[in-house]
Amino acid sequence: MNLLIFLGIGAVAGWIAGNVMKGNGFGLIGNMVVGVVGAFVGKYLFGFFGFAFAGMIGTLMAAVSGAVILIFIIGLIKR
């Protein structure tokens, strides 16, 4: 059940990150995939720097941050 919640949060994070990074989005499905991967990236990065988020809001914040970073990096590589 936790995996389904994490995937749902990642999908929402990808949608939010796609709206934040105007012009660098990948469409609805692409942003959702990037959001799920970005959730893992955000969780890893914040854990690496010693930050821990609790609850769904904290997880969403980390996921959105990771997805924005991932979309930015993909945008740089895509050029």
Backbone torsions as a table, in degrees:
resi	resn	phi	psi	omega
1	MET	NA	-38.1	179.0
2	ASN	-63.4	-34.4	178.3
3	LEU	-64.7	-41.0	178.5
4	LEU	-64.6	-39.7	177.9
5	ILE	-66.0	-42.4	179.4
6	PHE	-63.3	-40.4	177.5
7	LEU	-66.1	-39.1	177.2
8	GLY	-64.5	-43.1	177.6
9	ILE	-64.5	-39.9	177.4
10	GLY	-62.4	-39.3	178.8
11	ALA	-65.2	-43.2	177.8
12	VAL	-65.3	-40.2	179.0
13	ALA	-62.6	-40.2	177.8
14	GLY	-63.6	-40.2	177.8
15	TRP	-63.9	-45.3	179.3
16	ILE	-63.7	-45.0	-179.2
17	ALA	-63.8	-37.3	176.6
18	GLY	-62.6	-35.2	177.3
19	ASN	-75.6	-33.8	178.8
20	VAL	-69.3	-43.0	-177.7
21	MET	-92.9	67.4	-177.2
22	LYS	-57.5	133.6	179.5
23	GLY	87.5	-12.0	179.1
24	ASN	-115.3	15.5	179.4
25	GLY	-78.3	167.5	-177.5
26	PHE	-124.2	24.8	-177.4
27	GLY	85.5	172.9	-174.0
28	LEU	-62.1	-53.7	-177.6
29	ILE	-66.9	-42.6	179.1
30	GLY	-62.1	-41.5	177.9
31	ASN	-66.3	-34.8	177.4
32	MET	-65.8	-42.2	177.5
33	VAL	-64.0	-44.9	178.2
34	VAL	-62.5	-36.2	178.5
35	GLY	-65.0	-41.0	178.4
36	VAL	-66.2	-45.5	177.3
37	VAL	-66.0	-40.0	177.7
38	GLY	-63.5	-30.8	176.3
39	ALA	-63.0	-41.7	176.3
40	PHE	-66.1	-41.6	178.9
41	VAL	-62.9	-47.3	-179.9
42	GLY	-62.8	-42.0	178.7
43	LYS	-62.6	-41.8	179.1
44	TYR	-66.9	-47.6	-178.0
45	LEU	-62.9	-46.5	179.9
46	PHE	-67.2	-35.4	175.0
47	GLY	-66.0	-37.7	179.3
48	PHE	-62.7	-39.1	-179.7
49	PHE	-88.8	4.9	173.9
50	GLY	88.2	12.6	177.5
51	PHE	-95.6	141.2	176.8
52	ALA	-132.4	130.4	178.3
53	PHE	-107.1	139.4	179.2
54	ALA	-111.5	146.1	175.8
55	GLY	80.9	178.3	-176.8
56	MET	-72.1	-34.3	180.0
57	ILE	-66.6	-43.6	177.6
58	GLY	-63.2	-41.4	177.7
59	THR	-64.7	-39.3	177.8
60	LEU	-64.6	-39.9	178.1
61	MET	-62.8	-44.9	178.9
62	ALA	-65.5	-39.4	-179.4
63	ALA	-66.8	-42.9	179.0
64	VAL	-64.2	-43.5	178.4
65	SER	-60.6	-46.2	178.8
66	GLY	-64.2	-39.0	179.8
67	ALA	-68.4	-38.6	177.4
68	VAL	-63.6	-44.2	178.2
69	ILE	-61.4	-44.1	-179.3
70	LEU	-65.3	-42.8	178.0
71	ILE	-64.0	-38.5	177.6
72	PHE	-62.7	-46.0	-179.5
73	ILE	-65.5	-42.5	178.0
74	ILE	-63.1	-38.7	177.8
75	GLY	-63.0	-37.1	177.3
76	LEU	-68.3	-41.2	-179.3
77	ILE	-70.8	-36.3	-177.2
78	LYS	-65.0	-27.3	-179.5
79	ARG	-68.6	NA	NA
